[in-house]
Amino acid sequence: MTAPPDTPTDQDAVRRRLIAAVIEELRPMLQYDSGDIELAEIVGDVVRVRLKGACVGCGLAGQTLGTVRRRLMEVLGAPIRVLPAPLP
């Protein structure tokens, strides 16, 4: 029996936990510079994160997203896109 299309599988849950763990691993680096990051959503191979504090409007925000992407690719072993989440 297979899961309905919109039902998360165990593999999806493991992937989400790995992504969340990477975000938590990188947060202290940003918090040290008065910024922060949180996981907003995961849709397919797109991870959306919300930058906070000093990271909002920072000229290095693109590099921060690149660092998150590279680390996620190391952990997941698959291509992934990291994008800023739209403002609430």
N, C-alpha and C positions, 0 to 999 in steps of 0.2 A: 504494500500500500504506500502511495506517495503522498506527500503533504500538498495541500492546495497551493496554488501559485503565490498567494500573498502570506502564507504561513512561514515564519522563519524556521530553518532547519537547525539541527545541532551544529552543523558546519558554519552556518551564518552566526550563531551565537558565539562560537569560538572565535571567529574572525572579528566580531564586534568587541569582544573582551580584549583581544590582542591590540586592536586599534586604540581602545580606551586606555590600555596600559601604556602604550607609547606616548599618548598625549600626557598622561600623568608623569611619565618619566621626564618629559621635556619641560614641564611647567616650572620647576624650580629655576631653570636657566632664564626664563622670561620674568619670573617674579623677582629675581635678583635685580633686574633693571626696571622694576616698577610696572611690569606688564603682566599679562596672563593670557591663557588660551583655554578654551573649552570645546569639547566635541559637540557639534550641533546636530549633524545627521550623517547617515551613510546611505547612499543610493547607488547600488551597483559598484562601479570602481571609482566613485566620487565620494570623497570625505570632505564634509564642510565643517569648518571650525570657526569659532567666534574669537577674534582677538579683542583683548580688553586692556584697560589702563593705558600705559605709555605706548603700547603696541598699536593703538588706534591712531592712524595717520602717520605712523613712523615710516620713514623712507626705507627702512630695512625690512619692512613687513613681508615683502616678496621673498627675501632671502630666508626669513623665518619659515614661511610656508614651504620653501624648497627643502629646508632642513627636515621639516616634519615629513615631507613626501619621501625623501631619501631614507629616513629611518623606518618609515612604514614599509617601503619596498624591501628593505633588509629583513624585516621581521616576517612579512607576509610572503616574500619570494614571488611577488607578482606586481605588474604595473598598477599604479594607483594615481589618482589626481587629487590634489588637496587645494580646495578653494575657500575663500572667505564666505561665511554665511551672510545672507542678506540681513540688514538691520531689522530688529523686531518692530 
